[in-house]
């Protein structure tokens, strides 16, 4: 897979794929082409049976410092409606494989929204998160008002969205936005470590469990419980379930094949 604005390694580690944003001069600002490439790459990786977990990252200076403002500045509301740029974001959200964001440096605006669209976030100590769109006379449009509120609560989301303030990695962890904070030099290694843990599990169970957690995030309790129960039952249609339980009984490590 060759792209202009992202670098993709489908076999970065066994069963782990890496997608690296690659517009370093623009601090990985998210233009339309990059997001279309991201959509295509994730669709291909999702269909690759060898891939069990995906990591999205940038570079040490920036995960992504926002959307490409130069590309947006002259657009009208009708232009944006026709472009339908958020359809690409929907594809990221629909990816069945777990996605980990490995964040160093700036994750602002669309960059913060991209990180939140992932399933988990590993943050370097240098990471800074924010939704500064208000300073440009606009507001977040790729889930910033919704996912941020779900993750950190109404009061903090209001403060971040209405003032455009940045928060550091430790504060992001304290308010529940990221999984953990690690030194800058090991942030990608830590994401790989987490991905390896997930990759050892049954791909079928992981897929169903991810769907169920997202359902809880997106719905009310009763609807979420019903969805969880249905997916729980589905696990028992897999060979991995039999292997996992037999391995437990036989006191050995299970070998999951995704069947």
C-alpha positions as CSV (number, residue, x, y, z in Angstrom):
1,X,0.0,0.0,0.0
2,X,1.6,3.3,-1.1
3,X,0.1,6.6,-0.3
4,X,1.2,10.3,-0.5
5,X,0.4,11.5,3.0
6,X,0.5,8.4,5.2
7,X,2.9,5.6,5.6
8,X,1.4,2.1,6.2
9,X,3.1,-1.0,7.5
10,X,0.7,-3.9,7.5
11,X,3.2,-6.1,9.3
12,X,4.9,-3.6,11.6
13,X,4.9,-6.3,14.3
14,X,3.3,-9.7,14.0
15,X,-0.5,-9.1,13.8
16,X,0.0,-5.4,14.3
17,X,-0.3,-2.7,11.6
18,X,1.1,0.9,11.8
19,X,-0.4,3.9,10.0
20,X,1.8,7.0,10.3
21,X,0.6,10.5,9.3
22,X,3.2,11.9,7.1
23,X,2.9,15.6,6.5
24,X,5.7,16.7,8.8
25,X,6.1,20.3,7.4
26,X,2.5,20.9,8.1
27,X,2.5,19.2,11.5
28,X,0.4,16.5,10.0
29,X,-2.5,18.8,9.3
30,X,-5.4,16.7,8.1
31,X,-6.3,17.6,4.5
32,X,-8.9,15.8,2.4
33,X,-6.4,13.6,0.6
34,X,-4.8,12.4,3.8
35,X,-8.2,11.5,5.2
36,X,-9.2,9.6,2.0
37,X,-5.9,7.7,2.2
38,X,-6.6,6.9,5.9
39,X,-10.1,5.6,4.9
40,X,-8.6,3.4,2.2
41,X,-5.8,2.1,4.4
42,X,-8.0,1.2,7.3
43,X,-10.5,-0.6,5.0
44,X,-7.6,-2.7,3.6
45,X,-6.2,-3.4,7.0
46,X,-9.6,-4.3,8.3
47,X,-9.9,-6.9,5.6
48,X,-6.4,-8.3,6.2
49,X,-6.8,-11.4,8.4
50,X,-3.2,-11.2,9.5
51,X,-3.9,-7.8,11.2
52,X,-5.4,-8.0,14.7
53,X,-4.7,-4.5,15.9
54,X,-3.9,-1.1,14.3
55,X,-1.8,1.8,15.6
56,X,-2.2,5.3,14.2
57,X,0.6,7.8,15.0
58,X,2.3,10.9,13.8
59,X,5.8,12.0,14.7
60,X,7.4,13.3,17.9
61,X,6.4,16.9,17.2
62,X,2.7,16.3,16.3
63,X,0.2,13.6,16.0
64,X,-1.9,16.1,14.0
65,X,-2.1,19.8,14.7
66,X,-5.6,20.2,13.2
67,X,-7.3,20.4,9.9
68,X,-5.7,22.0,6.9
69,X,-7.1,25.6,7.3
70,X,-5.8,26.8,3.9
71,X,-7.9,24.1,2.3
72,X,-11.0,25.0,4.2
73,X,-10.8,28.8,4.4
74,X,-12.6,29.7,1.1
75,X,-15.2,26.9,1.3
76,X,-18.9,27.7,1.6
77,X,-21.4,25.6,3.6
78,X,-22.7,24.1,0.3
79,X,-19.1,23.2,-0.8
80,X,-18.6,21.3,2.5
81,X,-21.9,19.6,2.1
82,X,-21.0,18.4,-1.4
83,X,-17.5,17.3,-0.3
84,X,-19.0,15.2,2.6
85,X,-15.6,15.0,4.2
86,X,-17.0,13.5,7.4
87,X,-18.0,10.3,5.6
88,X,-14.3,9.4,5.8
89,X,-14.5,9.8,9.6
90,X,-17.5,7.5,9.7
91,X,-15.3,4.8,8.0
92,X,-12.7,5.1,10.7
93,X,-15.4,4.7,13.4
94,X,-16.7,1.6,11.6
95,X,-13.3,-0.2,11.5
96,X,-13.8,-3.6,13.2
97,X,-10.2,-4.0,14.3
98,X,-9.1,-2.2,17.5
99,X,-7.3,1.1,16.8
100,X,-4.8,2.6,19.2
101,X,-3.7,6.3,18.8
102,X,0.0,6.8,19.8
103,X,0.2,10.5,20.5
104,X,3.2,12.7,20.8
105,X,3.2,16.5,20.6
106,X,0.1,18.3,19.3
107,X,-3.3,16.6,18.9
108,X,-5.4,19.6,18.2
109,X,-8.7,20.2,16.4
110,X,-9.1,17.4,13.9
111,X,-6.1,15.8,15.4
112,X,-7.7,15.5,18.8
113,X,-10.9,14.3,17.1
114,X,-8.9,11.7,15.2
115,X,-7.3,10.4,18.4
116,X,-10.7,10.2,20.1
117,X,-12.1,8.3,17.1
118,X,-9.6,5.6,17.9
119,X,-10.4,3.1,20.6
120,X,-7.5,3.8,23.0
121,X,-4.9,6.6,23.3
122,X,-1.3,6.2,24.5
123,X,0.1,9.7,25.2
124,X,3.7,10.8,25.4
125,X,4.5,13.3,28.2
126,X,4.8,16.0,25.5
127,X,1.3,15.5,24.2
128,X,-1.1,18.4,24.1
129,X,-4.8,18.0,23.4
130,X,-7.3,20.7,22.4
131,X,-10.3,21.8,20.3
132,X,-9.2,25.4,19.4
133,X,-11.7,25.8,16.5
134,X,-13.5,28.5,18.4
135,X,-10.5,30.8,17.9
136,X,-11.1,30.5,14.1
137,X,-14.8,31.5,14.4
138,X,-16.0,27.9,14.0
139,X,-16.6,24.8,16.2
140,X,-15.5,21.2,16.1
141,X,-17.2,19.2,13.3
142,X,-15.7,15.7,13.4
143,X,-17.0,14.6,16.7
144,X,-15.2,17.0,19.0
145,X,-18.3,18.2,20.9
146,X,-19.7,14.7,21.2
147,X,-16.8,12.4,21.9
148,X,-15.0,14.9,24.1
149,X,-18.2,15.3,26.2
150,X,-18.7,11.6,26.5
151,X,-15.0,11.1,27.5
152,X,-14.5,13.9,30.0
153,X,-17.9,15.2,31.0
154,X,-19.9,18.3,30.2
155,X,-18.1,20.9,32.3
156,X,-14.6,20.2,31.0
157,X,-15.8,19.7,27.4
158,X,-17.5,23.1,27.6
159,X,-14.3,24.8,28.9
160,X,-12.1,23.2,26.2
161,X,-14.5,23.8,23.3
162,X,-15.6,27.3,24.3
163,X,-12.1,28.7,25.2
164,X,-10.0,26.6,22.9
165,X,-7.6,25.8,25.8
166,X,-5.0,23.0,25.4
167,X,-4.5,20.4,28.1
168,X,-1.3,18.4,28.8
169,X,-1.0,14.6,28.8
170,X,-1.3,14.2,32.6
171,X,-4.4,16.3,32.8
172,X,-5.8,14.3,29.8
173,X,-5.2,11.1,31.7
174,X,-6.7,12.5,34.9
175,X,-10.0,13.4,33.2
176,X,-10.2,10.1,31.3
177,X,-9.3,11.2,27.8
178,X,-6.2,8.9,27.5
179,X,-5.3,5.4,28.8
180,X,-1.8,6.2,30.0
181,X,1.1,8.7,29.8
182,X,4.7,7.5,29.2
183,X,8.0,9.2,28.4
184,X,8.3,10.6,24.9
185,X,11.0,8.1,23.8
186,X,8.7,5.1,24.5
187,X,5.2,6.2,23.5
188,X,5.1,4.1,20.4
189,X,6.7,1.1,22.1
190,X,3.9,1.4,24.8
191,X,1.3,1.4,22.1
192,X,2.9,-1.7,20.5
193,X,2.9,-3.4,23.9
194,X,-0.8,-2.8,24.3
195,X,-1.5,-3.9,20.8
196,X,0.4,-7.1,21.4
197,X,-1.8,-7.9,24.4
198,X,-4.9,-7.4,22.3
199,X,-3.5,-9.4,19.4
200,X,-3.1,-12.5,21.6
201,X,-6.8,-12.6,22.2
202,X,-9.5,-14.2,20.0
203,X,-10.2,-11.9,17.0
204,X,-13.8,-12.9,17.1
205,X,-14.3,-12.0,20.7
206,X,-12.2,-8.8,20.4
207,X,-14.4,-7.7,17.5
208,X,-17.7,-8.4,19.3
209,X,-16.3,-6.8,22.6
210,X,-15.2,-3.6,20.7
211,X,-18.7,-3.3,19.1
212,X,-20.3,-3.7,22.5
213,X,-18.1,-1.1,24.2
214,X,-18.8,1.4,21.4
215,X,-22.6,0.6,21.7
216,X,-22.4,1.6,25.4
217,X,-20.6,4.8,24.3
218,X,-23.2,5.6,21.7
219,X,-26.5,4.5,23.3
220,X,-28.5,4.3,26.5
221,X,-28.0,1.6,29.1
222,X,-30.8,-0.8,28.2
223,X,-30.0,-0.7,24.5
224,X,-26.4,-1.2,25.2
225,X,-27.1,-4.2,27.5
226,X,-29.2,-5.8,24.9
227,X,-26.5,-5.4,22.3
228,X,-23.8,-6.7,24.7
229,X,-25.9,-9.8,25.5
230,X,-26.4,-10.6,21.8
231,X,-22.7,-10.4,21.1
232,X,-21.9,-12.5,24.2
233,X,-24.1,-15.3,22.8
234,X,-22.4,-14.9,19.4
235,X,-19.0,-15.7,21.0
236,X,-20.2,-19.2,21.7
237,X,-20.6,-19.8,17.9
238,X,-16.8,-19.5,17.5
239,X,-14.1,-22.1,17.7
240,X,-12.0,-19.6,19.6
241,X,-14.5,-19.8,22.5
242,X,-14.1,-23.6,22.7
243,X,-10.3,-23.3,22.5
244,X,-10.1,-20.6,25.1
245,X,-12.2,-22.5,27.6
246,X,-10.6,-25.8,26.9
247,X,-7.1,-24.2,27.4
248,X,-8.3,-22.8,30.7
249,X,-9.5,-26.2,31.9
250,X,-6.3,-27.9,30.6
251,X,-4.1,-25.2,32.2
252,X,-2.3,-24.2,28.9
253,X,-2.1,-21.1,26.8
254,X,-4.9,-20.8,24.2
255,X,-4.1,-20.6,20.4
256,X,-6.7,-18.3,18.9
257,X,-7.2,-18.5,15.1
258,X,-10.1,-16.1,14.5
259,X,-12.7,-18.8,13.7
